[in-house]
């Protein structure tokens, strides 16, 4: 009897890169490995979308559409090239309007996509309906998704087989168009038995001809067992990655899974061990200079208690490295358990996983529930759709007070359509203001990436790639030698504060022979006392966490009341208000927009 053919999607160049490097891998560094993968016989790739869309513009100075075009050119016209979309968020972290969701499908079809895997982190089927129509409108395959995870111990009410059956039946009843079904576990926390029963349930509901696949991560250590359970239950496809971006926070390795099915009645993509081995050797060589975060290679037994997706975990720890708060990581992971439970059990996958992370981070840095992360607050208030169970009433009330928003059950698309900043016209005008060529691609880049997209299109975005350097070789007792992370960011343009002979200066760093400005910063003459007041009668306003000055709300001379917002920090993809500790008049502001600041650094003086 012939073996059952199992479709294998290679996630190396999207989820693998995201799970290990936070998506920060330059295209010229990995394209030779794409050629090697093609030579190894791989024909199904995840090559873009998700966080690998924004990360190119934010950190790599690369255009994701150019990357997609060149990827297609390498693998040829017949390969199945797949991207990841977040329902009404598409490749954005916020809800898109209907015209932006339509533009997403149009642009991705134009730039080489075959299939879009489309999910909603809340499993709110309403959030999938319009995006599904757009995907099919432009001739793409639509892979509809049910998102999975296990709840922390002692939690009940969602994320069991009956919940997934209810969700699948809603998809079937809605009539939304789809070509395949994926069960996606971004945190890798589902148990093998639950996977078996879920796939078995789905097979009975949709029949033998519908393509069903499983996506999971190795983060909790059970991914191979889950894939075997899925295959036994009748799955038609699984997702795998290639070393060195496999295992750990990523997908299981292709070679590992080929070994795991030896003696079983499955043919994994017709792949050959020796050819895959050669492909992995080339990939390893191409990535040899990249800093490999140690947490990316680890399996964590604590993840089922506080589910954090592999694709988000390393991105968050890398941001914590940037903000010098990585020592807080265990506390943040521990704090996630309560955040998940009280937030309504949305699946821990982007963007909800980021909302969970931001709220847990805020609870650790400022005290439990002292601040409400905007994304988390809007989620429990209903602005992203309906959560699987009702969020904790106390948290809903707190979020409403902090964000000054009322709870809603309105369709998020209707809310987004009323938002001027989510219209094509708004971003077309922004491009014209900045004298940037107006194209569909440029409009979507700006809409998806906001002002960071404008910075990219103007050529002002930073290049931030973490690579190792021989100069950072650290050896202890001539035995333990490790390549350390290169501490400097390549070509880190932007605004910075430097100190020369005790005097602060604001400087702008740019490439080449640019005309840059150096401006002395006003220095406060007062000194801090125990009650945080200055001898001259002023009170220092301090940065509450490490981050960057995203916006200065107040200016010198403004009268403020205690609790008024003085500035907004950006940290961990989160906007954090810095409030006036007293009433008075702003006598000095010691920072500038985009300037990095440390926790406790004085940013203003109130007299």
C-alpha positions in Angstrom: 0.0 0.0 0.0 1.4 3.4 -0.9 2.1 5.9 1.8 -0.2 8.9 2.4 1.3 12.0 1.0 1.6 14.8 3.6 2.1 18.3 2.4 5.0 20.0 4.2 5.2 23.8 4.3 8.7 25.1 5.0 8.2 28.0 7.6 12.0 28.8 7.8 11.8 32.1 6.0 8.8 33.5 7.9 7.9 31.9 11.2 11.4 30.5 11.6 13.0 33.9 11.2 10.4 35.5 13.4 10.6 32.9 16.2 14.4 33.0 16.4 15.6 36.4 15.2 12.5 38.5 15.7 12.2 38.7 11.9 15.4 40.6 11.5 17.2 38.7 8.7 18.4 40.5 5.5 17.2 39.1 2.2 20.6 38.9 0.6 21.8 36.8 3.6 19.1 34.2 3.2 18.3 34.1 -0.6 21.1 31.5 -1.3 19.3 29.2 1.2 16.0 29.7 -0.6 17.8 28.4 -3.7 19.1 25.4 -1.7 15.6 24.7 -0.4 14.3 24.7 -4.0 17.0 22.3 -5.0 16.1 20.0 -2.1 12.6 19.6 -3.6 10.6 21.9 -1.3 7.7 23.5 -3.2 5.6 25.0 -0.4 7.0 28.0 1.6 5.7 30.4 4.1 7.6 33.5 2.9 6.0 36.6 4.3 3.2 38.3 6.1 2.6 38.3 9.8 5.4 40.1 11.7 7.8 39.6 8.8 6.0 42.3 6.9 6.4 45.2 9.3 9.9 44.1 10.6 11.5 44.7 7.2 10.4 48.3 7.2 11.0 48.8 11.0 14.4 47.3 11.3 15.9 46.2 8.0 15.5 49.1 5.6 14.0 46.5 3.1 10.8 46.6 1.2 8.7 43.5 1.9 7.1 43.6 -1.5 10.6 43.6 -3.2 11.6 40.7 -1.0 8.4 38.8 -2.0 9.0 39.5 -5.7 12.6 38.2 -5.6 11.6 35.1 -3.6 9.1 34.2 -6.3 11.7 34.7 -8.9 14.0 32.2 -7.2 11.5 29.4 -6.6 9.6 29.8 -9.9 6.0 30.2 -10.9 4.7 26.8 -9.6 5.7 27.0 -5.9 3.0 27.5 -3.4 4.0 30.7 -1.6 2.0 31.4 1.5 1.7 34.4 3.8 0.1 34.9 7.2 -2.7 37.4 7.8 -4.6 38.4 11.0 -8.1 38.7 9.7 -9.2 42.3 10.1 -5.7 43.2 11.2 -4.1 41.7 8.0 -0.4 42.5 8.6 -1.0 45.4 11.0 -1.3 45.4 14.8 -4.5 47.4 14.7 -7.8 46.8 13.0 -7.8 47.8 9.3 -10.7 49.5 7.5 -12.5 47.6 4.7 -10.5 49.4 2.1 -7.2 48.6 3.7 -8.2 44.9 4.1 -9.0 44.8 0.4 -5.7 46.6 -0.5 -3.9 43.9 1.5 -5.2 41.1 -0.6 -4.7 43.1 -3.8 -1.1 43.9 -3.1 -0.2 40.4 -1.9 -1.7 38.8 -5.0 0.3 41.3 -7.1 3.6 40.3 -5.4 3.7 36.6 -5.8 1.4 35.1 -3.1 -0.4 31.8 -3.8 -2.2 31.2 -0.4 -3.0 33.4 2.5 -3.5 31.7 5.9 -6.0 33.9 7.7 -6.7 33.8 11.4 -8.4 35.8 14.2 -6.8 35.6 17.6 -10.2 35.8 19.3 -11.7 33.1 17.1 -14.4 35.6 16.3 -15.7 34.3 12.9 -17.2 37.7 12.1 -13.6 39.0 11.9 -12.7 36.5 9.2 -15.6 37.0 6.8 -14.7 40.2 4.9 -11.0 39.3 4.7 -11.9 35.9 3.2 -14.0 37.6 0.5 -11.1 39.9 -0.4 -8.6 37.0 -0.5 -10.8 35.1 -2.9 -11.7 38.2 -4.9 -8.0 38.5 -6.0 -7.7 34.8 -7.0 -5.8 33.6 -3.9 -6.3 30.4 -2.0 -7.8 31.1 1.4 -6.7 28.9 4.3 -9.1 29.6 7.2 -7.7 29.1 10.7 -8.9 28.1 14.1 -6.3 29.3 16.7 -5.4 26.9 19.5 -3.7 26.9 22.9 -4.0 25.2 26.3 -5.4 27.3 29.1 -3.2 27.7 32.2 -3.9 25.0 34.8 -7.2 25.5 36.7 -8.7 27.7 33.9 -11.8 26.5 32.1 -14.3 27.9 29.6 -12.6 27.8 26.2 -9.9 26.1 24.2 -11.2 22.5 24.5 -12.5 20.3 21.7 -16.1 21.4 22.1 -15.0 25.1 21.8 -13.1 24.3 18.6 -16.1 22.4 17.2 -18.3 25.3 17.9 -15.9 27.7 16.1 -15.6 25.4 13.1 -19.4 25.1 12.9 -19.7 28.9 12.9 -17.2 29.0 10.0 -19.2 26.5 8.1 -22.5 28.2 8.8 -21.1 31.7 7.9 -20.6 30.6 4.3 -17.2 32.4 4.1 -15.1 31.0 1.2 -12.1 28.8 2.1 -9.8 26.3 0.3 -8.2 24.6 3.3 -8.4 24.6 7.2 -5.5 25.1 9.5 -5.4 24.6 13.3 -2.8 27.0 14.5 -1.1 26.7 17.9 1.4 29.6 18.1 2.4 28.8 21.7 2.8 25.0 21.1 0.9 24.4 24.4 -1.9 22.1 23.2 -1.6 18.5 24.3 -1.2 15.7 21.8 -4.5 14.1 22.8 -6.4 17.3 22.4 -4.9 17.7 18.9 -5.9 14.2 18.0 -9.5 14.7 19.1 -9.7 18.1 17.4 -8.4 17.0 14.0 -10.6 13.9 14.2 -13.6 16.1 15.0 -12.9 18.4 12.1 -12.4 15.5 9.7 -15.9 14.2 10.5 -17.4 17.7 10.0 -15.8 18.6 6.7 -15.4 15.2 5.0 -12.4 13.5 3.5 -11.7 15.8 0.6 -11.0 19.0 2.6 -7.3 19.7 3.3 -6.7 20.0 7.0 -3.3 20.9 8.5 -1.7 21.6 11.9 0.7 24.4 12.8 2.5 24.3 16.1 5.8 25.3 17.8 8.3 23.4 19.9 8.2 26.0 22.7 6.6 23.6 25.2 8.4 20.5 24.0 5.4 18.5 22.6 5.4 19.6 18.9 6.5 16.3 17.4 4.0 14.3 19.5 1.3 16.7 18.4 2.2 16.3 14.7 2.1 12.6 15.0 -1.3 12.8 16.8 -2.6 15.1 14.0 -1.4 12.7 11.3 -3.0 9.7 13.0 -6.3 11.7 13.2 -6.2 12.4 9.5 -4.3 15.7 8.9 -3.1 16.3 5.4 -0.3 18.8 6.1 2.1 20.1 8.7 4.5 23.0 9.0 8.3 22.4 9.6 11.4 24.5 9.6 15.1 24.0 8.8 18.0 24.2 11.3 19.3 26.5 12.7 15.9 28.2 12.9 14.0 25.0 13.9 13.1 23.6 17.3 13.0 25.8 20.4 10.6 28.6 19.8 10.1 27.6 16.2 8.6 24.6 14.3 10.1 21.1 14.6 13.0 20.4 12.2 12.3 18.8 8.8 15.0 16.2 9.5 13.6 15.5 13.0 10.1 14.9 11.6 11.4 12.7 8.8 13.0 10.6 11.4 9.9 10.6 13.6 7.7 9.0 10.8 10.1 6.2 9.9 8.2 3.0 9.7 4.9 4.9 9.5 2.6 5.2 6.5 3.4 8.8 5.7 5.4 10.4 2.9 6.4 13.9 4.1 6.4 16.0 1.0 8.5 13.4 -1.0 11.5 14.9 0.7 14.9 13.2 0.8 17.0 13.2 3.9 20.3 13.9 2.1 19.0 16.8 0.1 17.5 18.4 3.2 20.7 17.9 5.1 22.6 19.9 2.3 19.9 22.6 2.4 20.3 23.0 6.2 24.1 23.2 5.9 23.8 26.1 3.5 21.2 27.8 5.7 23.5 27.4 8.7 26.4 29.0 6.7 24.2 31.9 5.6 23.1 32.7 9.1 26.4 32.1 10.9 26.9 35.8 11.7 23.5 36.3 13.3 23.2 36.5 17.0 21.2 33.5 18.3 19.2 34.4 21.4 19.6 31.5 23.9 15.9 31.5 24.7 15.2 30.8 21.0 16.8 27.4 21.2 15.2 26.3 24.5 12.1 24.3 25.4 10.3 25.8 28.4 8.2 23.7 30.7 6.6 26.9 32.0 5.0 28.0 28.7 1.8 26.0 29.4 1.3 28.1 32.5 1.8 31.4 30.7 1.4 30.7 26.9 3.7 32.9 24.9 4.0 32.3 21.1 7.4 31.3 19.8 7.1 34.0 17.2 6.6 36.7 19.8 8.8 35.4 22.6 12.1 36.2 21.1 10.9 39.5 19.6 9.9 40.6 23.1 13.1 39.4 24.7 15.1 41.3 22.1 13.1 44.4 22.8 13.8 43.8 26.5 17.5 43.6 25.7 17.3 46.9 23.9 15.5 48.5 26.9 17.9 46.8 29.5 15.0 45.0 31.2 15.7 41.4 30.2 16.2 40.5 33.9 12.4 41.1 34.3 11.6 38.4 31.8 10.7 35.6 34.3 8.4 38.0 36.2 6.6 39.0 33.0 6.1 35.4 31.9 4.7 34.6 35.4 2.4 37.6 35.3 0.9 36.5 32.0 -1.1 33.8 33.6 -3.5 36.2 35.4 -3.6 38.5 32.3 -4.7 35.6 30.1 -7.4 34.5 32.5 -8.9 37.9 33.2 -8.7 39.0 29.6 -11.3 36.5 28.2 -9.1 33.7 26.8 -8.3 35.1 23.4 -5.6 32.9 21.9 -2.1 33.9 22.7 -1.1 34.7 19.1 -0.4 38.1 17.5 -1.9 40.6 18.2 -3.5 39.3 21.3 -0.2 37.7 22.5 1.3 41.2 22.3 -1.6 42.6 24.3 -1.0 39.9 27.0 2.7 40.6 27.0 2.3 44.4 27.2 -0.2 44.1 30.1 2.0 41.6 32.0 5.0 43.9 31.4 3.0 46.9 32.7 1.9 44.8 35.8 5.5 44.0 36.5 7.0 47.4 35.9 4.3 49.6 37.5 2.5 47.3 39.8 -0.5 45.0 39.1 -3.2 46.8 37.1 -1.8 50.3 37.8 -1.8 50.9 34.1 -3.8 49.4 31.3 -1.9 48.6 28.0 -4.0 50.2 25.3 -4.3 47.1 23.2 -5.3 44.9 26.1 -7.8 47.5 27.3 -9.4 47.8 23.9 -9.6 44.0 23.6 -11.5 43.6 26.9 -13.7 46.5 25.9 -14.7 44.7 22.7 -13.0 46.9 20.1 -11.3 43.9 18.4 -14.4 41.7 18.5 -15.8 39.2 20.9 -13.5 37.3 23.3 -14.2 33.6 23.8 -15.5 34.2 27.3 -16.5 37.4 29.0 -13.5 39.3 30.4 -13.3 40.0 34.1 -15.8 42.8 34.9 -13.4 44.6 37.2 -10.8 44.7 34.4 -13.4 45.9 31.9 -14.3 48.8 34.3 -10.7 49.7 34.9 -9.9 49.6 31.2 -12.9 51.9 30.5 -11.8 54.4 33.1 -8.1 54.4 32.1 -8.7 54.6 28.3 -11.8 56.7 28.5 -13.7 54.4 26.3 -17.0 52.7 26.7 -17.4 48.9 26.1 -18.8 48.1 22.7 -20.3 45.2 20.7 -20.1 47.0 17.4 -18.5 45.4 14.4 -14.8 46.4 14.6 -14.8 47.0 10.8 -17.5 49.7 11.2 -15.4 51.4 13.9 -12.3 51.3 11.7 -14.2 52.6 8.6 -15.0 55.8 10.6 -11.3 56.4 11.5 -9.8 58.9 9.1 -6.3 57.5 9.7 -7.5 54.1 8.3 -8.5 55.5 4.9 -6.5 55.4 1.7 -7.1 59.1 1.2 -5.4 60.0 4.5 -2.2 58.1 3.7 -2.2 59.4 0.1 -2.2 62.9 1.5 0.6 62.1 3.9 2.7 60.8 1.0 2.1 64.0 -0.9 3.0 66.1 2.1 6.3 64.3 2.4 6.8 64.4 -1.4 6.8 60.6 -1.6 5.7 59.0 -4.8 2.0 57.9 -4.5 1.6 54.2 -5.4 -0.7 51.5 -4.0 2.4 49.9 -2.4 3.5 53.1 -0.7 0.0 53.8 0.5 -0.3 50.3 2.1 3.2 50.5 3.6 2.3 53.8 5.2 -1.1 52.6 6.4 0.3 49.3 7.8 3.4 50.9 9.4 2.1 54.3 10.3 4.8 57.0 10.7 7.5 54.3 10.7 6.3 53.5 7.2 6.7 57.1 6.2 10.2 57.1 7.7 11.1 54.1 5.6 9.8 55.6 2.5 11.8 58.8 3.2 15.0 56.8 3.8 15.1 57.7 7.5 14.4 54.3 9.1 17.1 52.6 11.2 19.0 49.5 10.3 18.9 47.2 13.4 20.4 43.7 12.7 21.9 41.7 15.6 25.0 40.0 14.4 28.0 38.5 16.3 31.4 39.9 16.0 34.8 38.3 16.5 35.7 41.4 18.6 33.1 40.3 21.1 34.7 36.9 21.6 34.6 36.2 25.4 36.7 33.5 26.9 36.8 32.3 30.5 39.7 30.2 31.8 40.6 29.5 28.1 37.8 27.0 28.0 34.4 28.7 27.8 34.6 30.8 24.7 31.4 32.2 23.3 30.6 34.7 20.6 28.7 37.5 22.2 26.1 39.7 20.7 27.4 42.7 18.7 26.4 45.6 21.0 26.2 48.3 18.3 23.4 48.6 15.8 24.5 48.9 12.2 24.0 52.4 10.8 21.8 53.4 13.8 20.6 56.8 12.5 18.3 59.0 14.6 18.4 61.4 17.5 20.5 60.8 20.5 21.6 62.6 23.7 25.4 62.6 24.4 27.3 64.1 27.4 30.5 66.0 26.9 32.4 67.3 29.9 29.2 67.1 31.9 27.1 69.0 29.5 24.2 67.4 27.6 23.9 67.7 23.8 21.1 66.5 21.5 22.7 65.1 18.3 21.3 63.7 15.1 23.3 60.8 13.5 23.0 60.2 9.8 24.9 58.3 7.1 27.3 60.0 4.8 28.1 63.7 4.8 24.7 64.8 6.0 24.3 68.3 7.6 23.6 67.3 11.2 22.7 69.6 14.1 24.1 69.6 17.6 22.0 71.5 20.1 22.9 72.1 23.8 20.1 70.9 26.1 18.9 73.2 28.9 20.3 72.0 32.2 18.3 72.2 35.4 20.2 74.0 38.1 18.3 72.3 40.9 19.2 69.1 42.7 16.9 66.3 43.8 15.8 65.9 47.4 14.1 63.1 49.1 10.7 64.3 48.1 11.7 64.5 44.5 11.5 68.3 44.6 14.4 70.6 43.6 15.9 73.2 45.9 14.7 75.9 43.5 11.1 74.6 44.0 10.9 72.5 40.9 9.8 68.9 40.7 11.4 66.4 38.4 9.3 64.3 36.0 11.0 61.0 35.4 10.7 58.4 32.7 8.8 55.5 34.2 10.6 52.8 32.1 13.4 52.5 29.6 12.2 53.4 26.1 12.1 56.2 23.6 10.3 59.5 23.7 7.4 58.9 21.3 5.7 62.2 21.8 6.1 65.4 24.0 2.6 66.4 25.0 3.5 69.4 27.1 5.9 72.3 26.3 7.8 74.8 28.4 5.4 77.3 29.8 2.4 75.0 29.9 0.4 74.9 33.1 -0.4 71.3 34.1 -2.5 69.6 36.7 -1.3 66.6 38.7 -2.0 63.5 36.5 -1.8 65.3 33.2 0.2 63.6 30.5 3.6 65.3 30.0 5.1 62.9 27.5 4.4 59.5 25.9 7.1 56.8 25.9 7.3 53.9 23.4 8.5 50.7 25.0 7.8 47.1 24.1 5.5 48.3 21.2 3.5 50.0 23.9 2.7 53.7 24.5 3.3 54.6 28.1 2.0 57.9 29.6 4.4 59.9 31.8 2.1 61.9 34.1 2.8 65.1 36.1 3.5 64.2 39.7 2.3 67.7 40.8 0.4 70.7 39.5 2.4 73.6 38.2 4.2 75.1 35.2 6.6 73.3 32.9 9.9 75.2 33.4 12.2 72.8 31.5 12.0 69.8 29.1 15.3 68.0 28.9 14.6 65.4 26.1 13.5 65.5 22.5 11.2 63.3 20.4 12.7 59.8 19.5 15.4 60.2 22.1 16.1 57.0 24.1 15.7 57.4 27.9 16.4 55.3 30.9 14.0 54.5 33.7 14.3 57.4 36.3 15.8 59.8 33.8 14.5 63.3 34.2 12.5 64.4 31.2 10.9 67.6 32.5 10.8 70.0 35.4 7.6 71.4 36.9 7.9 74.7 38.9 
